[in-house]
Amino acid sequence: MSTQAPHPTLLIPGPIEFDDAVLQSMSHYAESHVAPGFVKTFGETLTMVRKLFQSTNPAAQPLVVSGSGTLGWDVVAANLVEKGENALVLHSGYFADSFAACLETYGANATQLKAPIGDRPSFEAIEQALREKPYKIITITHVDTSTGVLSDVKRVTEIVRRVSPQTLVVVDGVCSVGCEEIAFDEWDLDVVLTASQKAIGCPPGLSILMLSPRAIETFKARKTPPASYYSSLANWIPIMQNYENLKPSYFATPSTQLIHALHTTLSQITSRPIRERFAAHRQASDRVKAAVAELGLQQLASKPENQAHAMTAIWLPEGLAPPDVLPGLLKRGVIFAAGLHKEVATKYIRFGHMGVSITDPARGDIDKAIAALKEAITDAKQAKGL
Ligand SMILES: *Cc1c(COP(=O)(O)O)cnc(C)c1O
């Protein structure tokens, strides 16, 4: 039995349901952020972040900084691109627009390579764009949470290394790290950024990044200092290295309780082969997608190879909008999210299926949600005379 107060099951694409142990670890007594107990917790957490990214390269650098996933964009934009340099932003939904806006805030010249809604830029288009001009970085949204579109990070990185080897490959993994395969070293990635509250199942409030030695060298070779103080790598890298070496260190106070929660969730995730976790998410995703098809509904991501495994974006039947369906889901104890992609937000809903809702099948979250979806759609159609 869960120790949490009864509540509807949160099945949005983050924040997600918490494991009891993760939540309980936040009620830790007060500690100094430079005392040996906390330094050990933080140091171990950073080491587990390496495992989360399947990285064994000691020269790669994990960072855990207070802030949300968005802070990861600022870290990239402030440290890895300089004014007037080119960034190629692969667009598979809403989040690419925002990442491009963040890059431009720091003076980068962001070019978006767009695909129709529910699709991703083709490999040919990416190769062609890379040949047109030199790009300092390319950004890929691994799973665009507004459309449920999955990108093929491994293939795109192979193209970059062949056509424009110096371009830094930056992955927005906010909705993918922990449920979609990522092999940081093997795929030769430069930055993967994520947040605590999505697929890794920790409360919101931590920005988590992994940097390659190439990314760190690029930062060190800057001609101008970063135009951000809080997100400057010069300030954070030594702190992270000290914590991992169990030395107290201070730049800005860490969120001590959240670090405890992250330590707990990463201990759970890394205690089993991470491939099992990816496979469990794929299986659950197949089940959700089959149920959606059985209801006669379509997904925004229409090609199987483009479909994320931790969420599904579902077109509503013609004539229905999210407010016709979401209250019916809530009445049945589940919470989905409305659409987010601004052009079509009123026409679809999003179902997040990740974390404990998948790894603890005894909870029955997915069966409950599928049944609720079926009933809520039927009720809404009836109410509208459809
Ligand atoms: C949620 C999300 C973000 C933003 O993260 P916040 O924690 O809300 O700041 C960025 N990119 C993607 C793909 C996301 O899903």
The ligand as an SDF file (V2000), in Angstrom:
LIG
                    3D

 15 15  0  0  0  0  0  0  0  0999 V2000
    9.3820   19.4960  -20.3730 C   0  0  0  0  0  0  0  0  0  0  0  0
   10.3610   19.7070  -21.4510 C   0  0  0  0  0  0  0  0  0  0  0  0
   11.2610   20.7870  -21.4310 C   0  0  0  0  0  0  0  0  0  0  0  0
   11.2360   21.8540  -20.3840 C   0  0  0  0  0  0  0  0  0  0  0  0
   11.4820   21.3460  -19.1240 O   0  0  0  0  0  0  0  0  0  0  0  0
   10.9960   22.1660  -17.8260 P   0  0  0  0  0  0  0  0  0  0  0  0
   11.4220   21.2760  -16.7090 O   0  0  0  0  0  0  0  0  0  0  0  0
    9.5220   22.3340  -17.9520 O   0  0  0  0  0  0  0  0  0  0  0  0
   11.7040   23.4590  -17.8360 O   0  0  0  0  0  0  0  0  0  0  0  0
   12.1790   20.8620  -22.4490 C   0  0  0  0  0  0  0  0  0  0  0  0
   12.2210   19.9820  -23.4380 N   0  0  0  0  0  0  0  0  0  0  0  0
   11.3740   18.9320  -23.4900 C   0  0  0  0  0  0  0  0  0  0  0  0
   11.4760   17.9690  -24.6100 C   0  0  0  0  0  0  0  0  0  0  0  0
   10.4190   18.7690  -22.5000 C   0  0  0  0  0  0  0  0  0  0  0  0
    9.5840   17.7370  -22.5510 O   0  0  0  0  0  0  0  0  0  0  0  0
  1  2  1  0
  2  3  1  0
  2 14  2  0
  3  4  1  0
  3 10  2  0
  4  5  1  0
  5  6  1  0
  6  7  2  0
  6  8  1  0
  6  9  1  0
 10 11  1  0
 11 12  2  0
 12 13  1  0
 12 14  1  0
 14 15  1  0
M  END
$$$$
